[in-house]
Amino acid sequence: MARRPARPDDREGLAHIVDLIRETVPPLHPAGVPFVAAPAALALLGRRHRWIARPAWAAAGASALFFRHPNRVPPTGDGLVVAPADGTIALVDEAVPLPELGLGDRPVPRVCTFLSVFDVHVQRVPIAGRVLSVQHTPGKFLSADLPEASSENERTAMTIATGPDGTGPRVGVVQIAGLLARRIVCEPAPGEVLSLGDTYGLIRFGSRVDVYLPEGSDVRVALGQRAVGAETVVAELP
């Protein structure tokens, strides 16, 4: 008996299902591929031995969850600063910017986001502009939710000049390692132009991201609030 050829509406239905899966299951950040592929390969090789396969599949699944890279839609509006990461607002205060940011020695508004191991760990560009500097500083690995982690932990600081020509107010964003974090990835280079909400880096595993704002900025988040990277408005520039 001849097989019935697929009709156009069948193909459209299949394509719709594929689109739904893509929208529901977030893609994997490229940095996470080795962490998923290695235990998955071990699970396949040891599939006849449950004591090998089950822990290996569990490790692959946990890695896929950690390195998930969901799509985000940034808000529209001039002068908006969005959360650089998913997590909990751990600190809202005024602090002297880190020296490597080049933002002066006067206290400015600061918003700190703490990322647990269960949060999405990619970092998003908090405001559109031109990268002025990127500097990595070795340091300690204190718990990232402690105030002193800002200045004592290993970190990578990036300064962004806002505006189409990069001459507007400057914003500093700092990726900070935590107890379990041992690697910070920051992809932009000085001179590069960044768009609001784009993915620019990654910290593994457990971390914090601080944003230093210009004086007079209107902070829009509160201590303990949950933030969604690239979507939650944390401040508006003066």
C-alpha atoms as an extended CHARMM CRD file, in Angstrom:
* protein
*
       238  EXT
         1         1  MET       CA              0.0000000000        0.0000000000        0.0000000000  PROA      1               0.0000000000
         2         2  ALA       CA              1.4390000000        3.3590000000       -1.0710000000  PROA      2               0.0000000000
         3         3  ARG       CA              2.1620000000        5.9250000000        1.6580000000  PROA      3               0.0000000000
         4         4  ARG       CA              0.0820000000        9.0930000000        1.4650000000  PROA      4               0.0000000000
         5         5  PRO       CA              2.2870000000       12.0670000000        0.5960000000  PROA      5               0.0000000000
         6         6  ALA       CA              2.5230000000       14.7720000000        3.2330000000  PROA      6               0.0000000000
         7         7  ARG       CA              0.0700000000       17.5820000000        2.6270000000  PROA      7               0.0000000000
         8         8  PRO       CA              0.9890000000       21.2770000000        2.9940000000  PROA      8               0.0000000000
         9         9  ASP       CA             -1.1810000000       21.6100000000        6.1010000000  PROA      9               0.0000000000
        10        10  ASP       CA              0.6850000000       18.6520000000        7.6810000000  PROA      10              0.0000000000
        11        11  ARG       CA              4.0010000000       20.3860000000        7.1140000000  PROA      11              0.0000000000
        12        12  GLU       CA              2.6400000000       23.6380000000        8.5090000000  PROA      12              0.0000000000
        13        13  GLY       CA              1.4080000000       21.8340000000       11.6200000000  PROA      13              0.0000000000
        14        14  LEU       CA              4.8190000000       20.2280000000       12.1380000000  PROA      14              0.0000000000
        15        15  ALA       CA              6.5570000000       23.5740000000       11.6520000000  PROA      15              0.0000000000
        16        16  HSD       CA              4.2260000000       25.1290000000       14.2150000000  PROA      16              0.0000000000
        17        17  ILE       CA              5.0660000000       22.4210000000       16.7600000000  PROA      17              0.0000000000
        18        18  VAL       CA              8.7930000000       22.9880000000       16.1560000000  PROA      18              0.0000000000
        19        19  ASP       CA              8.3150000000       26.7320000000       16.7110000000  PROA      19              0.0000000000
        20        20  LEU       CA              6.4610000000       26.0800000000       19.9710000000  PROA      20              0.0000000000
        21        21  ILE       CA              9.3010000000       23.8580000000       21.1980000000  PROA      21              0.0000000000
        22        22  ARG       CA             11.8690000000       26.5360000000       20.3320000000  PROA      22              0.0000000000
        23        23  GLU       CA              9.8650000000       29.1680000000       22.2210000000  PROA      23              0.0000000000
        24        24  THR       CA              9.3960000000       26.9300000000       25.2640000000  PROA      24              0.0000000000
        25        25  VAL       CA             12.8410000000       25.3280000000       25.5240000000  PROA      25              0.0000000000
        26        26  PRO       CA             15.5580000000       28.0290000000       25.7140000000  PROA      26              0.0000000000
        27        27  PRO       CA             18.6580000000       27.5390000000       23.5690000000  PROA      27              0.0000000000
        28        28  LEU       CA             22.0460000000       26.6940000000       25.0520000000  PROA      28              0.0000000000
        29        29  HSD       CA             24.8220000000       29.2510000000       25.3690000000  PROA      29              0.0000000000
        30        30  PRO       CA             27.8480000000       28.0930000000       23.3010000000  PROA      30              0.0000000000
        31        31  ALA       CA             30.0400000000       28.0690000000       26.4290000000  PROA      31              0.0000000000
        32        32  GLY       CA             27.8450000000       25.3430000000       27.8790000000  PROA      32              0.0000000000
        33        33  VAL       CA             28.1600000000       22.8820000000       24.9830000000  PROA      33              0.0000000000
        34        34  PRO       CA             31.2020000000       21.0140000000       26.4170000000  PROA      34              0.0000000000
        35        35  PHE       CA             29.5330000000       20.7510000000       29.8430000000  PROA      35              0.0000000000
        36        36  VAL       CA             26.4570000000       19.1430000000       28.2830000000  PROA      36              0.0000000000
        37        37  ALA       CA             28.1440000000       17.0750000000       25.5780000000  PROA      37              0.0000000000
        38        38  ALA       CA             30.7070000000       15.3670000000       27.8400000000  PROA      38              0.0000000000
        39        39  PRO       CA             28.2760000000       13.8120000000       30.3810000000  PROA      39              0.0000000000
        40        40  ALA       CA             25.7800000000       13.0460000000       27.5870000000  PROA      40              0.0000000000
        41        41  ALA       CA             28.4760000000       11.1000000000       25.7340000000  PROA      41              0.0000000000
        42        42  LEU       CA             29.3790000000        9.2690000000       28.9320000000  PROA      42              0.0000000000
        43        43  ALA       CA             25.7080000000        8.4050000000       29.4620000000  PROA      43              0.0000000000
        44        44  LEU       CA             25.4570000000        6.9520000000       25.9650000000  PROA      44              0.0000000000
        45        45  LEU       CA             28.6440000000        4.9250000000       26.3690000000  PROA      45              0.0000000000
        46        46  GLY       CA             27.5040000000        3.5990000000       29.7130000000  PROA      46              0.0000000000
        47        47  ARG       CA             23.8120000000        3.2010000000       28.8540000000  PROA      47              0.0000000000
        48        48  ARG       CA             23.8600000000       -0.4800000000       29.8820000000  PROA      48              0.0000000000
        49        49  HSD       CA             24.9890000000        0.4840000000       33.3650000000  PROA      49              0.0000000000
        50        50  ARG       CA             22.4290000000        2.5250000000       35.2810000000  PROA      50              0.0000000000
        51        51  TRP       CA             24.9490000000        3.6380000000       37.8810000000  PROA      51              0.0000000000
        52        52  ILE       CA             26.8420000000        5.3870000000       35.0630000000  PROA      52              0.0000000000
        53        53  ALA       CA             24.0400000000        6.5020000000       32.7770000000  PROA      53              0.0000000000
        54        54  ARG       CA             21.7000000000        8.0630000000       35.3240000000  PROA      54              0.0000000000
        55        55  PRO       CA             24.2200000000       10.3670000000       37.0460000000  PROA      55              0.0000000000
        56        56  ALA       CA             25.6640000000       11.3010000000       33.6440000000  PROA      56              0.0000000000
        57        57  TRP       CA             22.2390000000       12.2420000000       32.2410000000  PROA      57              0.0000000000
        58        58  ALA       CA             21.5240000000       14.1900000000       35.4230000000  PROA      58              0.0000000000
        59        59  ALA       CA             24.7900000000       16.1130000000       35.0240000000  PROA      59              0.0000000000
        60        60  ALA       CA             24.0050000000       16.8590000000       31.3670000000  PROA      60              0.0000000000
        61        61  GLY       CA             20.5360000000       18.1160000000       32.2900000000  PROA      61              0.0000000000
        62        62  ALA       CA             21.8320000000       20.2900000000       35.1260000000  PROA      62              0.0000000000
        63        63  SER       CA             24.4460000000       21.8140000000       32.8130000000  PROA      63              0.0000000000
        64        64  ALA       CA             21.8440000000       22.5020000000       30.1260000000  PROA      64              0.0000000000
        65        65  LEU       CA             19.7060000000       24.2420000000       32.7390000000  PROA      65              0.0000000000
        66        66  PHE       CA             22.5920000000       26.3530000000       33.9890000000  PROA      66              0.0000000000
        67        67  PHE       CA             23.7640000000       27.4290000000       30.5270000000  PROA      67              0.0000000000
        68        68  ARG       CA             20.2890000000       28.1680000000       29.1410000000  PROA      68              0.0000000000
        69        69  HSD       CA             20.1240000000       31.2930000000       27.0190000000  PROA      69              0.0000000000
        70        70  PRO       CA             16.5120000000       32.4800000000       26.7110000000  PROA      70              0.0000000000
        71        71  ASN       CA             15.4330000000       35.1640000000       24.2600000000  PROA      71              0.0000000000
        72        72  ARG       CA             14.5770000000       38.5160000000       25.7950000000  PROA      72              0.0000000000
        73        73  VAL       CA             12.8040000000       41.6510000000       24.5170000000  PROA      73              0.0000000000
        74        74  PRO       CA             14.2700000000       44.9050000000       25.9290000000  PROA      74              0.0000000000
        75        75  PRO       CA             11.9570000000       47.8510000000       26.6730000000  PROA      75              0.0000000000
        76        76  THR       CA             11.8340000000       50.8900000000       24.4110000000  PROA      76              0.0000000000
        77        77  GLY       CA             12.5910000000       54.3870000000       25.6060000000  PROA      77              0.0000000000
        78        78  ASP       CA             15.5000000000       56.7790000000       25.9030000000  PROA      78              0.0000000000
        79        79  GLY       CA             17.8590000000       56.5950000000       28.8610000000  PROA      79              0.0000000000
        80        80  LEU       CA             16.5650000000       53.3070000000       30.2530000000  PROA      80              0.0000000000
        81        81  VAL       CA             19.0150000000       51.0070000000       32.0490000000  PROA      81              0.0000000000
        82        82  VAL       CA             17.9820000000       47.3460000000       32.1530000000  PROA      82              0.0000000000
        83        83  ALA       CA             19.0520000000       44.5540000000       34.4800000000  PROA      83              0.0000000000
        84        84  PRO       CA             22.3250000000       43.0020000000       33.2750000000  PROA      84              0.0000000000
        85        85  ALA       CA             21.2970000000       39.5650000000       34.5620000000  PROA      85              0.0000000000
        86        86  ASP       CA             18.5300000000       37.4440000000       36.0360000000  PROA      86              0.0000000000
        87        87  GLY       CA             18.5900000000       37.3470000000       39.8160000000  PROA      87              0.0000000000
        88        88  THR       CA             17.7030000000       39.1200000000       43.0420000000  PROA      88              0.0000000000
        89        89  ILE       CA             18.4660000000       42.7760000000       43.6970000000  PROA      89              0.0000000000
        90        90  ALA       CA             20.9190000000       42.3630000000       46.5640000000  PROA      90              0.0000000000
        91        91  LEU       CA             21.9790000000       45.9700000000       47.0650000000  PROA      91              0.0000000000
        92        92  VAL       CA             20.6980000000       49.4360000000       46.1180000000  PROA      92              0.0000000000
        93        93  ASP       CA             22.9390000000       52.2010000000       47.4230000000  PROA      93              0.0000000000
        94        94  GLU       CA             25.5040000000       54.8430000000       46.5430000000  PROA      94              0.0000000000
        95        95  ALA       CA             29.1620000000       53.8690000000       46.3240000000  PROA      95              0.0000000000
        96        96  VAL       CA             32.4530000000       55.1620000000       44.9680000000  PROA      96              0.0000000000
        97        97  PRO       CA             32.9870000000       53.4100000000       41.6010000000  PROA      97              0.0000000000
        98        98  LEU       CA             35.8190000000       50.9240000000       41.2650000000  PROA      98              0.0000000000
        99        99  PRO       CA             39.0170000000       52.6570000000       40.0840000000  PROA      99              0.0000000000
       100       100  GLU       CA             39.2110000000       50.6200000000       36.8670000000  PROA      100             0.0000000000
       101       101  LEU       CA             35.8490000000       51.9830000000       35.7030000000  PROA      101             0.0000000000
       102       102  GLY       CA             37.2310000000       55.5060000000       35.4220000000  PROA      102             0.0000000000
       103       103  LEU       CA             34.0120000000       57.0670000000       36.7490000000  PROA      103             0.0000000000
       104       104  GLY       CA             35.5820000000       59.3580000000       39.3240000000  PROA      104             0.0000000000
       105       105  ASP       CA             35.8480000000       59.2070000000       43.0920000000  PROA      105             0.0000000000
       106       106  ARG       CA             32.4350000000       60.5170000000       44.1380000000  PROA      106             0.0000000000
       107       107  PRO       CA             29.6500000000       58.1420000000       45.2750000000  PROA      107             0.0000000000
       108       108  VAL       CA             27.1280000000       57.3040000000       42.5430000000  PROA      108             0.0000000000
       109       109  PRO       CA             23.9770000000       55.1460000000       42.4890000000  PROA      109             0.0000000000
       110       110  ARG       CA             24.7420000000       51.4280000000       42.4070000000  PROA      110             0.0000000000
       111       111  VAL       CA             22.4520000000       48.4410000000       41.7970000000  PROA      111             0.0000000000
       112       112  CYS       CA             23.7500000000       44.9250000000       42.5360000000  PROA      112             0.0000000000
       113       113  THR       CA             22.1110000000       41.7380000000       41.2250000000  PROA      113             0.0000000000
       114       114  PHE       CA             22.8950000000       38.3920000000       42.8610000000  PROA      114             0.0000000000
       115       115  LEU       CA             22.6790000000       35.2590000000       40.6960000000  PROA      115             0.0000000000
       116       116  SER       CA             22.1240000000       31.9050000000       42.3660000000  PROA      116             0.0000000000
       117       117  VAL       CA             23.1130000000       28.6660000000       40.6380000000  PROA      117             0.0000000000
       118       118  PHE       CA             19.4880000000       28.3270000000       39.5170000000  PROA      118             0.0000000000
       119       119  ASP       CA             19.3870000000       31.6370000000       37.6300000000  PROA      119             0.0000000000
       120       120  VAL       CA             20.2060000000       32.2390000000       33.9830000000  PROA      120             0.0000000000
       121       121  HSD       CA             23.9050000000       33.1080000000       33.9970000000  PROA      121             0.0000000000
       122       122  VAL       CA             24.4100000000       35.0090000000       30.7600000000  PROA      122             0.0000000000
       123       123  GLN       CA             24.9280000000       38.7580000000       31.1380000000  PROA      123             0.0000000000
       124       124  ARG       CA             23.0720000000       41.3920000000       29.1210000000  PROA      124             0.0000000000
       125       125  VAL       CA             24.1230000000       44.8760000000       28.0230000000  PROA      125             0.0000000000
       126       126  PRO       CA             22.4270000000       47.2800000000       30.4970000000  PROA      126             0.0000000000
       127       127  ILE       CA             22.4410000000       50.2800000000       28.1590000000  PROA      127             0.0000000000
       128       128  ALA       CA             23.3100000000       50.9000000000       24.5240000000  PROA      128             0.0000000000
       129       129  GLY       CA             26.5830000000       52.6670000000       23.8340000000  PROA      129             0.0000000000
       130       130  ARG       CA             30.2760000000       52.3710000000       23.0400000000  PROA      130             0.0000000000
       131       131  VAL       CA             32.6950000000       50.3470000000       25.1820000000  PROA      131             0.0000000000
       132       132  LEU       CA             35.3690000000       52.6050000000       26.6610000000  PROA      132             0.0000000000
       133       133  SER       CA             37.2680000000       50.0100000000       28.6780000000  PROA      133             0.0000000000
       134       134  VAL       CA             37.2760000000       46.3820000000       29.8190000000  PROA      134             0.0000000000
       135       135  GLN       CA             39.5340000000       45.3000000000       32.6870000000  PROA      135             0.0000000000
       136       136  HSD       CA             39.8460000000       41.9890000000       34.5240000000  PROA      136             0.0000000000
       137       137  THR       CA             41.0520000000       42.0820000000       38.1430000000  PROA      137             0.0000000000
       138       138  PRO       CA             42.0960000000       38.9140000000       40.0410000000  PROA      138             0.0000000000
       139       139  GLY       CA             40.8170000000       38.6110000000       43.5830000000  PROA      139             0.0000000000
       140       140  LYS       CA             39.0980000000       36.5140000000       46.2220000000  PROA      140             0.0000000000
       141       141  PHE       CA             36.0850000000       34.2240000000       45.8750000000  PROA      141             0.0000000000
       142       142  LEU       CA             33.8930000000       35.4050000000       48.7400000000  PROA      142             0.0000000000
       143       143  SER       CA             30.1660000000       34.7660000000       48.6790000000  PROA      143             0.0000000000
       144       144  ALA       CA             28.8430000000       37.0910000000       45.9640000000  PROA      144             0.0000000000
       145       145  ASP       CA             25.9770000000       38.3850000000       48.1230000000  PROA      145             0.0000000000
       146       146  LEU       CA             28.3800000000       40.0610000000       50.5870000000  PROA      146             0.0000000000
       147       147  PRO       CA             28.9160000000       43.8520000000       50.1780000000  PROA      147             0.0000000000
       148       148  GLU       CA             32.7130000000       43.4810000000       50.2100000000  PROA      148             0.0000000000
       149       149  ALA       CA             32.5600000000       41.1400000000       47.2120000000  PROA      149             0.0000000000
       150       150  SER       CA             32.3130000000       44.2300000000       44.9630000000  PROA      150             0.0000000000
       151       151  SER       CA             35.8790000000       45.2990000000       45.6570000000  PROA      151             0.0000000000
       152       152  GLU       CA             37.6070000000       42.1320000000       46.9220000000  PROA      152             0.0000000000
       153       153  ASN       CA             36.4180000000       39.3650000000       44.5730000000  PROA      153             0.0000000000
       154       154  GLU       CA             37.7530000000       38.4930000000       41.1420000000  PROA      154             0.0000000000
       155       155  ARG       CA             35.9110000000       40.6440000000       38.6240000000  PROA      155             0.0000000000
       156       156  THR       CA             35.7130000000       42.1030000000       35.1250000000  PROA      156             0.0000000000
       157       157  ALA       CA             34.6890000000       45.7510000000       34.8350000000  PROA      157             0.0000000000
       158       158  MET       CA             33.3530000000       47.3650000000       31.6520000000  PROA      158             0.0000000000
       159       159  THR       CA             32.6020000000       51.0500000000       31.1110000000  PROA      159             0.0000000000
       160       160  ILE       CA             30.0270000000       52.0460000000       28.4780000000  PROA      160             0.0000000000
       161       161  ALA       CA             29.6080000000       55.5820000000       27.1030000000  PROA      161             0.0000000000
       162       162  THR       CA             26.0010000000       56.1160000000       26.0690000000  PROA      162             0.0000000000
       163       163  GLY       CA             24.6860000000       57.8250000000       22.9720000000  PROA      163             0.0000000000
       164       164  PRO       CA             25.1210000000       57.0240000000       19.2580000000  PROA      164             0.0000000000
       165       165  ASP       CA             28.5880000000       58.5820000000       19.2070000000  PROA      165             0.0000000000
       166       166  GLY       CA             29.6600000000       57.3540000000       22.6470000000  PROA      166             0.0000000000
       167       167  THR       CA             29.9480000000       60.8020000000       24.2190000000  PROA      167             0.0000000000
       168       168  GLY       CA             26.9640000000       60.6170000000       26.5910000000  PROA      168             0.0000000000
       169       169  PRO       CA             26.8030000000       59.6820000000       30.2830000000  PROA      169             0.0000000000
       170       170  ARG       CA             28.9110000000       56.6980000000       31.2820000000  PROA      170             0.0000000000
       171       171  VAL       CA             27.6720000000       53.5240000000       32.9820000000  PROA      171             0.0000000000
       172       172  GLY       CA             29.8680000000       50.8890000000       34.6260000000  PROA      172             0.0000000000
       173       173  VAL       CA             28.9410000000       47.2070000000       34.7690000000  PROA      173             0.0000000000
       174       174  VAL       CA             30.9900000000       44.7230000000       36.7860000000  PROA      174             0.0000000000
       175       175  GLN       CA             30.8560000000       40.9180000000       36.6170000000  PROA      175             0.0000000000
       176       176  ILE       CA             31.8770000000       39.5080000000       40.0010000000  PROA      176             0.0000000000
       177       177  ALA       CA             32.8630000000       35.9080000000       40.7230000000  PROA      177             0.0000000000
       178       178  GLY       CA             31.3560000000       34.1190000000       43.7260000000  PROA      178             0.0000000000
       179       179  LEU       CA             32.0590000000       31.1010000000       45.9100000000  PROA      179             0.0000000000
       180       180  LEU       CA             31.6410000000       28.6120000000       43.0610000000  PROA      180             0.0000000000
       181       181  ALA       CA             32.5120000000       30.8680000000       40.1330000000  PROA      181             0.0000000000
       182       182  ARG       CA             35.9520000000       30.3550000000       38.6520000000  PROA      182             0.0000000000
       183       183  ARG       CA             35.6150000000       31.8670000000       35.1960000000  PROA      183             0.0000000000
       184       184  ILE       CA             34.2570000000       35.1750000000       33.9020000000  PROA      184             0.0000000000
       185       185  VAL       CA             33.6220000000       35.6000000000       30.1740000000  PROA      185             0.0000000000
       186       186  CYS       CA             33.3510000000       39.1670000000       28.8210000000  PROA      186             0.0000000000
       187       187  GLU       CA             33.2900000000       39.2640000000       25.0320000000  PROA      187             0.0000000000
       188       188  PRO       CA             33.2390000000       43.0070000000       24.0620000000  PROA      188             0.0000000000
       189       189  ALA       CA             36.4170000000       44.9580000000       23.3900000000  PROA      189             0.0000000000
       190       190  PRO       CA             37.0620000000       48.7050000000       23.7850000000  PROA      190             0.0000000000
       191       191  GLY       CA             35.5810000000       50.6580000000       20.8900000000  PROA      191             0.0000000000
       192       192  GLU       CA             32.8190000000       48.1450000000       20.2150000000  PROA      192             0.0000000000
       193       193  VAL       CA             29.2500000000       49.4650000000       19.9540000000  PROA      193             0.0000000000
       194       194  LEU       CA             26.6960000000       47.4950000000       21.9960000000  PROA      194             0.0000000000
       195       195  SER       CA             22.9050000000       47.3250000000       21.7420000000  PROA      195             0.0000000000
       196       196  LEU       CA             20.5550000000       47.3250000000       24.7000000000  PROA      196             0.0000000000
       197       197  GLY       CA             19.8870000000       43.8360000000       26.0510000000  PROA      197             0.0000000000
       198       198  ASP       CA             22.4230000000       41.9720000000       23.9000000000  PROA      198             0.0000000000
       199       199  THR       CA             24.2510000000       39.0660000000       25.5280000000  PROA      199             0.0000000000
       200       200  TYR       CA             27.8190000000       40.1010000000       26.2710000000  PROA      200             0.0000000000
       201       201  GLY       CA             29.1940000000       37.6110000000       28.7990000000  PROA      201             0.0000000000
       202       202  LEU       CA             28.8070000000       34.7410000000       31.2220000000  PROA      202             0.0000000000
       203       203  ILE       CA             29.8890000000       33.7880000000       34.7490000000  PROA      203             0.0000000000
       204       204  ARG       CA             29.9760000000       30.2460000000       36.0290000000  PROA      204             0.0000000000
       205       205  PHE       CA             28.7970000000       29.1070000000       38.6200000000  PROA      205             0.0000000000
       206       206  GLY       CA             27.0810000000       31.5710000000       41.0060000000  PROA      206             0.0000000000
       207       207  SER       CA             27.8970000000       35.2530000000       40.7980000000  PROA      207             0.0000000000
       208       208  ARG       CA             26.8970000000       38.9130000000       40.9720000000  PROA      208             0.0000000000
       209       209  VAL       CA             26.6850000000       41.8580000000       38.5690000000  PROA      209             0.0000000000
       210       210  ASP       CA             26.9420000000       45.4840000000       39.7400000000  PROA      210             0.0000000000
       211       211  VAL       CA             25.8340000000       48.5270000000       37.7410000000  PROA      211             0.0000000000
       212       212  TYR       CA             27.2270000000       51.9820000000       38.5400000000  PROA      212             0.0000000000
       213       213  LEU       CA             24.9830000000       54.8090000000       37.3180000000  PROA      213             0.0000000000
       214       214  PRO       CA             25.5620000000       58.5300000000       36.6770000000  PROA      214             0.0000000000
       215       215  GLU       CA             24.6850000000       60.9500000000       39.4590000000  PROA      215             0.0000000000
       216       216  GLY       CA             21.0230000000       61.9210000000       39.3880000000  PROA      216             0.0000000000
       217       217  SER       CA             19.8170000000       58.6320000000       37.8810000000  PROA      217             0.0000000000
       218       218  ASP       CA             16.3410000000       57.5230000000       38.9150000000  PROA      218             0.0000000000
       219       219  VAL       CA             16.6410000000       53.9880000000       40.3580000000  PROA      219             0.0000000000
       220       220  ARG       CA             13.5100000000       51.9230000000       39.6300000000  PROA      220             0.0000000000
       221       221  VAL       CA             14.1410000000       48.7190000000       41.6180000000  PROA      221             0.0000000000
       222       222  ALA       CA             14.0820000000       47.8260000000       45.3110000000  PROA      222             0.0000000000
       223       223  LEU       CA             16.0790000000       45.5300000000       47.5620000000  PROA      223             0.0000000000
       224       224  GLY       CA             14.9230000000       41.9120000000       47.2710000000  PROA      224             0.0000000000
       225       225  GLN       CA             13.1360000000       42.4100000000       43.9360000000  PROA      225             0.0000000000
       226       226  ARG       CA             13.5070000000       39.7660000000       41.2430000000  PROA      226             0.0000000000
       227       227  ALA       CA             15.1200000000       41.0530000000       38.0540000000  PROA      227             0.0000000000
       228       228  VAL       CA             14.8840000000       39.6660000000       34.5390000000  PROA      228             0.0000000000
       229       229  GLY       CA             17.9840000000       40.3180000000       32.4530000000  PROA      229             0.0000000000
       230       230  ALA       CA             17.4770000000       42.7220000000       29.5220000000  PROA      230             0.0000000000
       231       231  GLU       CA             13.8190000000       43.3200000000       30.4660000000  PROA      231             0.0000000000
       232       232  THR       CA             13.5830000000       44.7320000000       34.0050000000  PROA      232             0.0000000000
       233       233  VAL       CA             14.2200000000       48.4960000000       34.0500000000  PROA      233             0.0000000000
       234       234  VAL       CA             16.6110000000       49.1790000000       36.9420000000  PROA      234             0.0000000000
       235       235  ALA       CA             17.0580000000       52.9240000000       36.3690000000  PROA      235             0.0000000000
       236       236  GLU       CA             16.5380000000       55.8860000000       34.0960000000  PROA      236             0.0000000000
       237       237  LEU       CA             19.4300000000       58.2020000000       33.3210000000  PROA      237             0.0000000000
       238       238  PRO       CA             19.1210000000       61.8690000000       34.2880000000  PROA      238             0.0000000000
